Amino acid sequence: MEIVVTLNLLGTPLVDVREGVMTLTLGDGASIAEVIDRVDRRNPGFRQAVVDEQGRLSRQFALFINGNNVEYGGGMASLLQPNDVVNVIPAITGG
Amino acid sequence: MIVDRPGSHFVFVVAFDHVYRGYHYIRHDGKPLTNKEYLECWGKWLMFGQREELEELAKKLDPFVESREIPAVKYDRKRIDEFGLDRCVMCVYCHVQARESVWAILSSLGVRDKAWMFERETVEKWLPGGINLEKWISGRSMDPQQAERVRKSAEEKFRELFENENAIFTGIVQ
């Protein structure tokens, strides 16, 4: 299945953003954890920025699947469906 | 109408009736929301851009706000230095049950990035230990006593604001 990932990191220095918009081909049952690993390969520092030392989603960034914050859904285990759209933003936005 | 008060960090898009006739836009099914309902159901779509880009979008959204299809919009007058972001943020507010119809409007205007945030998430981020409050404190290089006063003040402000969960939500001065 294919999904689209967009990084809207707004200049935060933690990630070397080389590809802000990506189409990824994933196997069935892929989770957001796999998406993070795939994005990290193209954008060094991404995984370290969005995952904390305990392997949970960092409080510094928010990841959305089709607009829904994965932190309030399945977290790292959130599953992707074909044509899903993933957005990543600094958690600090929206005050 | 676009409400641009130089004293506020934010520029707002709200209905004419809100400004001049006391219309309360934080509502659903014809009724203003209580504090409890506000925290459970009110939220916003987030958008990013340079000030000029958001200004253009705000002009396009204004008719939808006047027709009450979109309750309210606000965006940064300028980037928040303490947060270190390279773009301004726009919030397009609505009740969670209206968010897909509001998204359809945004999408028709060319918005692509889809990020929904509940107001309760924002409130949590401005409480002591929350990412926004702590970043704001560190961005202002406060000494420990000043920082503690700010944390205490934030905690008291939100406690007072939401103390009575059945009271009509009256808004946060910004």
Contacts between the chains, C-beta under 8 A, distances in Angstrom:
chain1	res1	chain2	res2	distance
A	6	B	112	7.5
A	6	B	113	5.7
A	8	B	48	5.7
A	8	B	113	5.7
A	8	B	115	7.9
A	10	B	48	6.2
A	10	B	85	4.1
A	10	B	86	5.4
A	10	B	87	5.2
A	11	B	84	7.1
A	11	B	85	6.0
A	11	B	86	3.1
A	11	B	87	7.4
A	12	B	84	7.0
A	12	B	85	7.2
A	13	B	84	7.9
A	59	B	131	5.5
A	60	B	131	6.9
A	62	B	115	7.1
A	62	B	117	7.6
A	64	B	114	6.5
A	64	B	115	4.8
A	64	B	116	7.1
A	66	B	114	6.3
A	67	B	45	7.5
A	67	B	99	7.8
A	67	B	103	7.0
A	67	B	114	3.7
A	67	B	115	6.2
A	67	B	116	4.6
A	68	B	116	6.4
A	69	B	115	7.7
A	69	B	116	7.0
A	69	B	117	6.9
A	69	B	121	7.4
A	72	B	121	8.0
A	85	B	114	6.3
A	87	B	113	5.1
A	87	B	114	6.0
A	87	B	115	5.2
A	89	B	46	6.8
A	89	B	48	7.5
A	89	B	113	7.9
A	89	B	115	5.6
A	90	B	83	7.8
A	90	B	85	6.5
A	91	B	125	7.2
A	91	B	131	5.5
A	92	B	83	5.2
A	92	B	85	7.3
A	92	B	125	7.3
A	92	B	131	5.6
A	92	B	132	5.6
A	92	B	135	5.8
A	93	B	46	5.8
A	93	B	48	7.3
A	93	B	83	7.9
A	93	B	85	7.0
A	93	B	89	4.9
A	94	B	44	6.5
A	94	B	46	4.9
A	94	B	89	6.2
A	94	B	91	5.9
A	94	B	117	4.8
A	94	B	121	7.8
A	94	B	122	5.8
A	95	B	122	5.8
A	95	B	125	6.6
A	95	B	126	6.5
A	95	B	132	4.9
